[in-house]
Amino acid sequence: MTRPIVADISAAALRHNVAVVREHAPRARIMAAVKANAYGHGVTLCAPVLAEAGVDAFAVASLEEAEALHALGLERPICLLGGPFDADEVSVAAERAYLLVIHEQRQLQWLETRAADAALRLFIKVDTGMHRLGFAPERLPALFAALQRHPRWEVLGLMSHLARSDTPDDPFNRQQAGVFADAIAHVGHVTAGQHSLANSGGVLALPFTHQYWVRPGLMLYGLSPFAGRRGSEIGLQPVLSWRSAVVAIRELGPGDWLGYGAAWQAPARCRVGVVAAGYGDGYPRHLGCGAPVTVAGQTTRTLARVSMDMLFVDLTAVEADIGAPVVLMGAGGPPLESLAAELGTISYEMSCRMQMRVPRRLVS
Ligand SMILES: *Cc1c(COP(=O)(O)O)cnc(C)c1O
């Protein structure tokens, strides 16, 4: 017997969500964001399915992530969204032909010292208003003049990132797209025209942000980037089903205390299930008292405090024995988006939270 906790990763849902990207952006190439272990879902399981479903490239946040992906042998370009972090990374990236996003003058110096004559494929990151990474648009002409000195460096296109695509009606989105269009008008002719602006929110709700490449992440995993709307309400299918099982059942009398601290006292006779999942697995401790959870297909709630390896569920009105299946969140259980909202965070953070000790398993 192994501890019954597992994260089921649905290949069918991944394929469906890629098809949704295609529907929304039929002419764009898809660069699938699989950083942070595919948003917690497990990159070694997800990336092969995404490749088979037809995504054209992958995007990651570090050289380590790129190397892990490269090892899978999927024969798709791999883009380092933050470019190299030091000169040593340039050498590895050049050898592997990773696509590099260049956002900072210092990175160009590293390229000069380590890869002046290497064949490189670059994106130039433009700051269109988010003010996180990228060159100010007015610096582009001088930058591109300097790049011309390296005929083997190919600038694929300009890249920028939307700060408010989760609120599509915000005029800031059009403003950013306008700044991006101006930048393309100025220097686009010395690139290969492979520009890229849209993340999931852009793909789904801002067609004017679709360029040569779209860069969806969250939506591939079936999760909605929009507050108050779940993935299933916008045509997506959740990829994750985070499962465990009831490993013990306790009968409590009125006034009995449950778990750590004086967090919960039984108001009457009740039946409590102990589930093999805790904050050590990434189940948030703050979802202890009253978060929805599905046990044997019936919706109930958590009770008392979440422990490191266990949590409590109310079985008073639930028909379930030891071994009963539990869905903590995702397909077949409470939507991850709702739990994230309950916790005051976003689905991005919630999906990254699941710890490595939870085995990920691909299901069809
Ligand atoms: C993570 C990331 C994406 C994907 O964003 P989603 O909102 O998950 O679709 C796209 N572009 C960049 C630069 C990113 O860092």
The ligand as a MOL file (V3000), in Angstrom:
LIG
                    3D

  0  0  0     0  0            999 V3000
M  V30 BEGIN CTAB
M  V30 COUNTS 15 15 0 0 0
M  V30 BEGIN ATOM
M  V30 1 C 3.8630 32.9250 -17.7550 0
M  V30 2 C 3.9140 33.7510 -18.9540 0
M  V30 3 C 2.9780 33.6020 -19.9710 0
M  V30 4 C 1.7530 32.7270 -19.8450 0
M  V30 5 O 0.7820 33.4660 -19.1300 0
M  V30 6 P -0.6670 32.9060 -18.7850 0
M  V30 7 O -1.3480 34.0530 -18.1700 0
M  V30 8 O -0.4630 31.7730 -17.8530 0
M  V30 9 O -1.2720 32.4720 -20.0580 0
M  V30 10 C 3.1650 34.3270 -21.1300 0
M  V30 11 N 4.2050 35.1880 -21.2500 0
M  V30 12 C 5.1110 35.3820 -20.2760 0
M  V30 13 C 6.2190 36.3450 -20.4750 0
M  V30 14 C 4.9760 34.6890 -19.0860 0
M  V30 15 O 5.8660 34.8910 -18.1130 0
M  V30 END ATOM
M  V30 BEGIN BOND
M  V30 1 1 1 2
M  V30 2 1 2 3
M  V30 3 2 2 14
M  V30 4 1 3 4
M  V30 5 2 3 10
M  V30 6 1 4 5
M  V30 7 1 5 6
M  V30 8 2 6 7
M  V30 9 1 6 8
M  V30 10 1 6 9
M  V30 11 1 10 11
M  V30 12 2 11 12
M  V30 13 1 12 13
M  V30 14 1 12 14
M  V30 15 1 14 15
M  V30 END BOND
M  V30 END CTAB
M  END
